[in-house]
Structure formats: C-alpha cells, structure tokens
Amino acid sequence: MKLSLVTVVYNARDTIGQCIESVISQNYSNLEYIVIDGGSTDGTLQVINQYRSHINIFVSEKDSGIYDAMNKGIALATGEVVGTLNADDYFADGQVLQSVVQAFEQYPVNVVYGDLDIISQQYKIIRKWRSRPCKGSSFNWGFMPPHPTFYCKRSLFTQYGLYSLDYGSAADYELMVRLMHLHQVKSYYLKKVMVKMRVGGVSSKSLNNRVKAWQFDLKAMQKNKVRFPFLALVLKPLQKIFQFI
C-alpha cells in the first residue's frame, strides 16, 4: 500500500530538519514524501535542500495558509492513503507509518488515527493527548481525534472534499467531523503515540485567537449536524483537563 505524507512548512528553520529526519527514519518504504513550502525566507529552504534526495515532490511558493498548503499537497499525492506531518512536529518512533498501514490492511476502515504527546521546546511532555475509538455519537459529546495523527484514504478527499478554508484554524476539526460524523466514515483508533507535537498552535496564541477558534468550531459543528453543538463546544476543551502532566 502506497502512503503519501505531506509536510507543510513556512519559516521553520529550527524544526524542519528534525521533522524530515523522523520521516527518513521510518521503516516503511512504499512512501511518497511531499513537502509544500509557503515561500520561507529564514533559511528553511537551505535546510530542506540537504534532504532533497528523500523528498519526492517539493513545492515552494506563496499560499493562503497551512490548510491551503495541505490541499496543494493532497492534490499532488498519488498514494492510496494520505497523512500529514507539520514542520514543528516529528514522529515518536520509526514504526509509525508501518503501524498505520498495517491498520488499514487489517481492518475495513477509511480513517486511522492515534495518540500524541505535546512537548515543550525543551522536549518535556506537557500534555498526553490520548484518544479513543470513535462511535457514531462521539462528536456530539466534544470528541476530536488528534489531527497530526490523522490518516485517511485519498479517495475520501475526492468524494467529500478537501480542507475548507472557511473555518480558519478549525479547518482540521471541520474535515474530521465532516468525514467521521456527518458521513460516518469507518475509522480505527491506533493505540500508540504517533507524534511529538511542539506546544504553541495558532489557535491558542492569544485570547482573541482562542475565541475565533471557538466560533469556527461552532460553525463546523452546525454545518456538519452535530446534535448538541453548544454542549459539544463546552465539552471539547474540558476533555483536555486530565491530559495535562
């Protein structure tokens, strides 16, 4: 099974090398690696050039943000399964992609996701994001799988659409609720730490950004027929409380 992995990057000189090296260290060989750069100016391109022999497709041009860049990568992908690894993140070990493919091959599913650790700049674990199997009503109660661990069949993007740019920083949540809740796509929870994710997402950088993220979450819930959108909006962040170290 061919797997396409998309890394989007913009001015991440200090982290992109570790990200790429974690991809290179994977023990799964049937991999198409796609890197989409947004026109970096900080030395990121020089770092990427050191690994060009490991990158199948590379694009560097201005874009309309992270999800526009992801859509570009998905449009270029030829693998049966597509996943993403952001430039600030890296795989937890060398077996991640092998485990993902094994899950797709073993179970009749179109989505696979797992667990991740959110770490500080000093590599200290701040939060252990442990997910769970998704049931038909899970999103009604604030469920959200960790997007950096999210892999799906490429055919889903053709059937149900790419990331929508109408949801700001919640575009990843909107895609997952659209596929897994609205369209009830079958999924498998891989009980494994797949990704180490650095703290400091766009939606949490300020109170204003956090309020905008809540608004986009609510919009995504209403669009995709979450039954109790206001309740889900309250429960979604509450599920994080017991994940902090």
C-alpha positions as CSV (number, residue, x, y, z in Angstrom):
1,M,0.0,0.0,0.0
2,K,1.4,3.3,-1.1
3,L,1.3,6.1,1.5
4,S,1.6,9.8,0.8
5,L,2.9,12.0,3.6
6,V,2.6,15.8,3.3
7,T,4.7,18.3,5.3
8,V,3.7,21.9,5.1
9,V,6.3,24.5,6.2
10,Y,6.8,28.2,6.5
11,N,9.8,29.7,8.2
12,A,10.6,26.7,10.4
13,R,14.4,26.6,10.0
14,D,14.9,25.3,13.6
15,T,12.5,22.4,13.4
16,I,12.1,21.2,9.8
17,G,15.3,19.2,9.9
18,Q,14.1,17.0,12.8
19,C,10.7,16.6,11.1
20,I,12.3,15.3,7.9
21,E,14.8,13.1,9.7
22,S,11.9,11.4,11.6
23,V,10.3,10.7,8.2
24,I,13.6,9.3,6.8
25,S,13.9,7.0,9.8
26,Q,10.5,5.3,9.2
27,N,10.9,1.6,8.3
28,Y,8.1,1.8,5.7
29,S,9.5,2.0,2.2
30,N,6.4,2.5,0.0
31,L,6.2,6.2,0.9
32,E,5.7,9.3,-1.2
33,Y,7.0,12.3,0.7
34,I,5.7,15.7,-0.3
35,V,6.9,19.0,1.1
36,I,5.0,22.2,0.5
37,D,6.8,25.4,1.5
38,G,5.0,28.7,1.7
39,G,7.9,30.8,0.4
40,S,10.2,30.7,3.5
41,T,12.8,33.4,3.9
42,D,14.6,32.4,7.2
43,G,16.9,29.6,5.9
44,T,14.3,26.9,5.9
45,L,14.9,26.2,2.2
46,Q,18.6,25.6,2.8
47,V,17.8,23.0,5.4
48,I,15.3,21.3,3.1
49,N,17.8,21.2,0.3
50,Q,20.0,19.0,2.5
51,Y,17.3,16.3,2.3
52,R,16.1,16.7,-1.3
53,S,17.0,13.2,-2.2
54,H,14.5,11.9,0.3
55,I,11.7,14.2,-0.9
56,N,9.6,13.0,-3.9
57,I,7.7,16.3,-4.5
58,F,8.8,19.7,-3.4
59,V,6.9,23.0,-4.0
60,S,7.9,26.4,-2.7
61,E,5.5,29.3,-3.4
62,K,3.2,31.6,-1.5
63,D,-0.1,30.2,-0.3
64,S,-3.2,31.1,1.7
65,G,-2.1,29.4,4.9
66,I,-1.5,26.0,6.3
67,Y,-4.7,24.3,5.0
68,D,-4.3,25.7,1.5
69,A,-0.8,24.2,1.5
70,M,-2.2,20.9,2.8
71,N,-4.7,20.9,-0.1
72,K,-1.9,21.5,-2.6
73,G,0.0,18.5,-1.2
74,I,-3.1,16.3,-1.2
75,A,-3.8,17.3,-4.9
76,L,-0.3,16.1,-5.8
77,A,-0.5,12.9,-3.8
78,T,-0.7,9.5,-5.6
79,G,-0.8,7.2,-2.6
80,E,-3.8,5.2,-1.5
81,V,-3.5,6.7,2.0
82,V,-2.7,10.3,2.8
83,G,-1.4,11.8,6.1
84,T,0.4,15.0,7.2
85,L,3.3,15.8,9.5
86,N,3.8,19.5,10.3
87,A,7.2,21.1,10.2
88,D,7.2,21.7,14.0
89,D,6.3,18.0,14.8
90,Y,8.1,14.7,14.4
91,F,7.3,11.0,14.6
92,A,7.5,9.4,18.0
93,D,9.4,6.4,16.6
94,G,10.4,4.6,13.4
95,Q,7.4,2.3,13.3
96,V,4.6,4.8,13.0
97,L,3.9,4.6,9.3
98,Q,4.3,0.8,9.3
99,S,1.7,0.6,12.1
100,V,-0.7,2.9,10.2
101,V,-0.5,0.8,7.0
102,Q,-1.0,-2.4,9.0
103,A,-4.2,-1.0,10.5
104,F,-5.6,-0.1,7.0
105,E,-4.7,-3.6,5.7
106,Q,-6.1,-5.4,8.7
107,Y,-9.4,-3.6,9.3
108,P,-12.1,-2.4,6.8
109,V,-11.6,1.3,7.6
110,N,-11.0,4.5,5.7
111,V,-9.5,6.5,8.6
112,V,-6.8,5.7,11.1
113,Y,-5.7,7.9,14.0
114,G,-3.8,7.5,17.3
115,D,-2.2,9.4,20.2
116,L,0.3,12.2,20.6
117,D,2.4,13.9,23.1
118,I,2.5,17.7,23.3
119,I,6.0,18.8,24.3
120,S,7.8,22.0,25.3
121,Q,10.8,23.5,23.4
122,Q,12.9,21.6,26.0
123,Y,11.2,18.3,24.9
124,K,9.4,17.9,28.2
125,I,5.9,16.3,27.8
126,I,3.3,18.9,28.8
127,R,0.2,17.0,27.7
128,K,-0.6,13.4,26.8
129,W,-3.3,13.5,24.2
130,R,-4.8,10.0,24.4
131,S,-7.8,9.4,22.1
132,R,-10.3,6.6,22.0
133,P,-12.4,4.8,19.4
134,C,-15.0,7.0,17.6
135,K,-18.6,5.9,17.9
136,G,-21.5,7.2,15.9
137,S,-22.3,9.9,18.5
138,S,-18.8,10.8,19.8
139,F,-18.6,14.2,18.1
140,N,-21.9,15.2,19.9
141,W,-20.0,15.0,23.1
142,G,-16.9,17.0,22.2
143,F,-14.8,14.2,20.7
144,M,-11.9,15.2,18.4
145,P,-9.0,12.9,17.4
146,P,-5.5,14.4,17.3
147,H,-5.2,15.8,13.7
148,P,-1.4,15.3,13.4
149,T,-2.1,11.5,13.7
150,F,-5.0,11.5,11.2
151,Y,-4.6,9.3,8.1
152,C,-7.3,8.6,5.5
153,K,-7.9,7.0,2.1
154,R,-7.2,9.6,-0.6
155,S,-10.5,8.7,-2.2
156,L,-12.3,10.4,0.7
157,F,-11.0,13.8,-0.5
158,T,-12.4,13.2,-3.9
159,Q,-15.7,12.1,-2.5
160,Y,-16.2,14.6,0.3
161,G,-13.8,17.4,-0.4
162,L,-10.5,18.9,0.9
163,Y,-9.8,21.2,3.8
164,S,-12.2,24.1,3.8
165,L,-10.6,27.5,4.1
166,D,-13.8,28.9,5.6
167,Y,-13.0,27.6,9.1
168,G,-9.7,29.3,9.9
169,S,-7.7,27.3,12.4
170,A,-10.5,24.8,12.9
171,A,-10.3,23.5,9.3
172,D,-8.8,20.3,10.5
173,Y,-11.6,19.8,13.0
174,E,-14.2,20.6,10.3
175,L,-12.7,18.0,8.0
176,M,-12.7,15.3,10.6
177,V,-16.2,16.0,11.8
178,R,-17.4,16.1,8.2
179,L,-15.9,12.7,7.4
180,M,-16.3,10.8,10.7
181,H,-19.6,12.3,12.0
182,L,-21.6,13.6,9.0
183,H,-20.6,10.8,6.6
184,Q,-20.0,8.2,9.3
185,V,-16.7,7.0,7.6
186,K,-15.4,3.9,9.4
187,S,-12.3,4.6,11.5
188,Y,-9.7,2.7,13.6
189,Y,-8.1,4.0,16.7
190,L,-4.4,3.0,16.8
191,K,-3.5,2.9,20.5
192,K,0.0,4.3,20.0
193,V,1.9,7.5,20.5
194,M,2.5,8.5,16.9
195,V,3.6,12.1,17.0
196,K,5.5,14.5,19.2
197,M,3.9,17.9,18.7
198,R,5.5,21.2,19.9
199,V,3.3,23.4,22.0
200,G,2.1,26.7,20.6
201,G,-0.6,26.2,18.0
202,V,-2.1,29.2,16.1
203,S,-5.5,28.9,17.8
204,S,-4.0,29.2,21.3
205,K,-1.6,32.0,20.9
206,S,-4.0,34.7,22.3
207,L,-7.4,35.0,23.8
208,N,-8.7,36.6,20.6
209,N,-7.4,33.6,18.6
210,R,-9.0,31.2,21.0
211,V,-12.4,33.0,20.7
212,K,-12.1,32.9,16.9
213,A,-11.3,29.1,17.2
214,W,-14.4,28.5,19.3
215,Q,-16.5,30.4,16.7
216,F,-15.1,28.3,13.9
217,D,-15.6,25.1,15.9
218,L,-19.3,26.0,16.4
219,K,-19.7,26.8,12.8
220,A,-18.2,23.4,11.9
221,M,-20.5,21.6,14.3
222,Q,-23.6,23.3,13.0
223,K,-22.6,22.7,9.3
224,N,-22.0,19.0,9.9
225,K,-25.0,18.3,12.0
226,V,-23.5,17.8,15.5
227,R,-26.6,17.2,17.5
228,F,-25.8,19.4,20.5
229,P,-23.3,22.0,19.1
230,F,-23.3,24.3,22.1
231,L,-22.8,21.4,24.5
232,A,-20.1,19.9,22.3
233,L,-18.4,23.2,22.3
234,V,-18.2,23.2,26.1
235,L,-17.2,19.6,26.4
236,K,-14.5,19.7,23.7
237,P,-11.9,21.7,25.7
238,L,-12.9,20.1,29.0
239,Q,-11.6,16.7,27.7
240,K,-8.1,18.2,27.7
241,I,-8.0,18.8,31.5
242,F,-6.9,15.3,32.5
243,Q,-4.4,15.1,29.7
244,F,-2.0,17.7,31.2
245,I,1.0,16.5,33.1
